[in-house]
Amino acid sequence: MATEGDILVSKQELHDFVVRCITAAGADPNHAADLADLLVTADYRGHYSHGMNRLDMYSSELKSGICRGGGASPEIVKQTVATALVDGNNLLGPVVGKFAVDLAIKKAKEAGIGMVTVRGSNHFGIAGWYSLRALEHGLIGMSFTNTSPVLNPTRSKEQVLGTNPISMAAPAKDGDSFVLDMATSSVALGKIEIQDRKNLPLPPGWAVDADGNETYDPKKIKGLLPLGGKEESSGYKGYGLSMMVEVLTGILSGGAFGPHIRQWKGATRVANLGQCFIVLDPKAFTDDFEDRMSELNNICRQLESVDGPDKPVLVPGDPEKEHMKLCDKLGGIPYHPNQITFMNDMAKMFNVTPVKTS
């Protein structure tokens, strides 16, 4: 939600700003536009950890040549009627992911299901951007990716797995769809970076220090806790989900996996991330899927809240819808002043026009 002192930027200006920075960093303009679409969508939906906050990471990897800015396209290595393996050729993650999920959508329309795994990819942003592409066609979309090892498996002092996010989008009546988009760690690493940028402490259950002990200081973190936190609060379930994503992405695709993936900061080699996209045509199973999905959504929303009517029970996708409504009402996306400073520092670095605020 917006707070006093936030600064508004229009979606179009943000999109143009990203294209300016990313093309200056060495990307093909069309590839830069794909990345801009994703980053603006992330912030518009309220996922600030994966929007403009990630601009420095993408641009630095393009500038260094670790990530390929163009001159190639994702390639289908092998395929069947319903499956495919794609090599991303080390291009920007959103370029690779968009190609792969669109291929899965095509196969789902033809066969009822499409599953595409990817190797040779890079950080692909919010997983929901891809499942939402399937939703636009009235299909159920799922997306998964592995990431650099930042998560401490339950009982471990070391980081072996990534935040390994999961997304699923399922259509309901009148666009009131179910949209799950979550990390299998307690929190995305970007949210810790946002807390640090705002000079705020970390909530309990987020992160650990170099000794594997929980810390609330964003400057002292060494690793993230799995979804659920410590073992006594069922963190082993998040650990298991993170491994499940690793199976579907890095291992199944032949890409890098677990500790074989390069480190998150100061990378000196390509990521070779693995990703997976699954798309289903609900009409291959039932003719009234959207009605039934809407019924379940409404059952959950109408439950009595323990916090009273001001904090109702929500379903996945509701917080994002509220944030998008807020942005539309304000006429732009609200940012903390420190985030605007960060964007303008990026503009100086690439000698491009700074972001224009409202």
N, C-alpha and C positions, 0 to 999 in steps of 0.2 A: 504493500500500500504506500501511497505517496505520503511524505512527511513535510513539515514546514521547512523551507529552505531548499527543497528539491528543485531542480532545473529541468525544464521540458525541452525535448528535442523531437521533431517530427519524424515519422517512420521513413519518409522519403529522403530527408536530409541524412539520417543515419545510414540508409542504404548507399547513398551517393558517397558519403564519407568513407565507408568501408571499401568501396570500389576504388576510391582515390588512393587509399593507403596500400591496399593489397596489390593493385597494379604497379604502384611505385616500388613495391617489394619484389616484383618480378613475375606476377601471375598473369596469365591470359585474361583479358577483360571478361570473357564469358565465365571463366572459372571464378573470378573475383565476384561476379554477380551471384553465382550460386552460394558462395560463402556469405555474401551480404544478406541474401534472403534468409539464410539460417540464423545468423547472428541477430538480425532484427526480430525475427520470429521468437527467438529465445527471450529477449528482453521484453517484447510485447506480451508474452505469456507469463512474465514474472520470473523467469529462470535467469536472473542476472549473472549467476556464476558462469553461464555458458554463452553469454552474449558479447557485448563490447569488452567485457573483462578478459576475453580470450584473444583479443586482437593482436596483442604483442607476441603471443605464442605462434600464431599462424604466420605473422609477418616475419618474425626472426628466422623461422625455419625455411621460409621461401628465400629470404635474403642470403642465408648461408648456403643454400642449395641442398640442404638435407631433404626438403620436400620439393617435388617437381612442380614448377609453376605452369607448365603447358607443354606443347610439342608432342603430346601423346593423348590417348584416350584409354579408358578402362577396356579390358579385353575379356571375352568369354573364352575360358580355357577348355571347358567341356560342359555338355548339357544334355538333359533328357526333356521330355515333354513338360515335366513339373519341377525340375531342378536345374541348377547351374552352379558352376564355380567360376568366379571372376577374379582376374588379376588387376589390381588397381593401378599398377605401374607407378606407384609412389606419388600419385597426384593428391591434391587436397582431398581430405576425407569427405566433405559434402559433395564433391564432384563424383567421387567413386560411389558413395552411398546412394546418391540420386539415381545413377545409372543402374545400380543393382536392384534397388527397390522397384524401380519402374519395370525392370525385367521380370521381377517376381509378380508384379501386378498383371503384366501381360500373360504370364503363364497361368495365374489364378483365373483369369477370365476365360482361358481356353480349357483348363483341366480341373478347375475348382480349387486348386491349391498350387502355390508357387513357393519354392524355397531356394534362396540363392545365398551361397557363402562367398566370402571375399577374403583375399589375402593381398598383401602389398598396399595396404591403405594407410591412412593417417587419421588423426583425431577428427571425429565426424560431428562434434557438437551435440546438441540435445537429441537423444534417441527418438523423441516424439516427432521430430520434423519428418521422419521417414514413415512412421506408422500413420501420421496424418495424411500423407500422400495417398495411401491406400484408402483411407476413409473418404477422400474426395470422390472415389469411384464406388462407394457403397460397400466396400470390402473391409474385412478385418485385417489389420496390419500389425505385425510384430517386428521389432528391431532390437538387435543386441550388438555390443562391441566389447572387445577386451581393451585394456588400457595399460599404461606403464604401471609397474608394481609399486603401489602406495598403501596397500591394505595389509594389516597384520592378521594372518589367520588366527583363530582362537587358540590361545596359550602360547603364541609365538612372539618373540622379540623382533623378528625380521619381517620385512615387507616382501610378499611373494606374488600376490594377485593385485588386480586393479580395482577401480570403483565399479567396473563391469556392469553398466546400466542395462535396464530392461524397459521396453515400452510396448504397450498394447493399446490399440485404438479400435473400438467397436461401434458401429453405427446404431443410432437410436432415432426415434421419430423427431422430425423437425430440427435436425441438427443437434439434438441434446445428447451427444455421444459420450461414451465412456472412454477416457483418455488417461491411461496410466503411464507415467514417465518417471522413473526412479533409479537411483544408484543402488547397488547391493552392499555398498558401504553405508555407514550411518549417515554420511553426508557426502556431497560432492566436494572435491578438493577446492573448487572455485569458491564455494561458500566460505571456506576458511580464509581464502584470499580477500574476499569482500569484507569479512569481519576485521581483518588486519588493516585493510585500506580505510575502514571507518573507525579504527582504534578502539574496537570492542573486544571483550573477552569471548572465549568459546563457551557454548552451553555444555553441560555434562553429556558424556557418551559419544563425543565426536572423534577425539584424537588421542594419540599417545606420544610420549617423548622417546628419546633414544634408548631408554631402559625398558620401554614397553609399558610404562606407567601413564595413566590418564593425565592429560594436561589441559589447561584452559587458556594457555598463552599461545596465540597463533604463531608467535615467533619461535616457539620451542618444539613445535610438532615435528615428529619424524615419520609417523605413519597414521593411517586412519583405522578406526575400529569398524568391524563388520556391522551391517544392519542388525540392530538389537543390542549393540554395545559389548559389554564383557560377557563372559560365559554364563554367569549367574542370571543374566537378563536375556538369555537365548541368542547371544551373538553368533553361536555356531550355526544358526539357521541362515543368517546373512552370509556367513563364510561358505556354506553349502551352495547357496544361490550364486555366489560369485564364481565358484568352481563350475557350476552348471553352464553359466555363460561362457566360461573359458572353453568348455567342451564344444559348444555350438559354434564358436568363433575361431579362435586360434588353432585348436587341435583339429577340428573337422576340415578347415580350409587349407591346412598346410602352412599357415602363417606362423609368426612368432607367438609364443604363449608364456604366461607366468613370468618367472624371473629372466627368461630369455629376451623379453621386450626391453628396449633401451630405457634409461631413466627419464623421468619426467622433465627435470630441469637440466639445462646445459647439455642437451643431446649432441652427440658427435657421430651418430650413425642413424640410418633410416629406421622408421618405426616398424614397418611390416606388420601392421595391426590386422587382426582377423575380425570380420563382421559377419552377421547373419540376418537375413530378412525373410520373414515368412508371411505370406498373404493368403487369406482364405476367402472364398466366396460363400457367404452364409446361406445363399439360396441353394447351394449344393447339399445343404443339410436340412434346413427348414424354411418355409415360405414366410413365416411371421417373426423373423429374428428381431427386427427393429421394434416391433410392438412389445415383444417379451423383454428386450433390453430396456426399453423405456419403463416398463412396469417395475423391473427390479430397481432401476435408478430412483423411481418415485417412492417405492417402499422404503428404501434406505433414507431418503431425504425427509420423509414424514415421521420418522422415529423421534420420540421425545428426547431432547438433548439434556444431558446432565448439567450443561452450562447455561441453560435457559434459551429463550427464543432468539437472543442476539447472537448466539453462536450455534446455528443449526448443524445437524448431521449433513455432511457433504459426501459426494462420490468423486472418484478420480476424474479430474478435468474441471471440476467446479471452481477451485481457486484460480485457475488460469482464465476461465471465462470471466470471473469477477475482475481480474486485473486488466483484461482486454477491454471490458466495459469502462473501467476507470480511465484507461489511456484514451479511449474514444471520446469520453466526456471532457477530458482535459485538453484534447487536441494534440497530444504527443506523449512520449514515454518519459516518466519522471526519473531523474538520476540524482544521486547524492553529489554535491559539488566536487568531492574528491574524484569521483568517476569522470566528471567532465574534465578535470585537470589531467587525469590519466589519458583521456582521448586526445586532448590538445598537445600533450607531450609526444604522442604518437605522430600527430600532424607535423610537429617541428622536426622530428626524426626523419620523416620522409619528404619534408619540404612541400607539403600539400596544404590546401586551404583548411583551416580548423573547422571543427563542427559548429554549425550555426544553431544557437539556442533560441527558444521562444521567449 
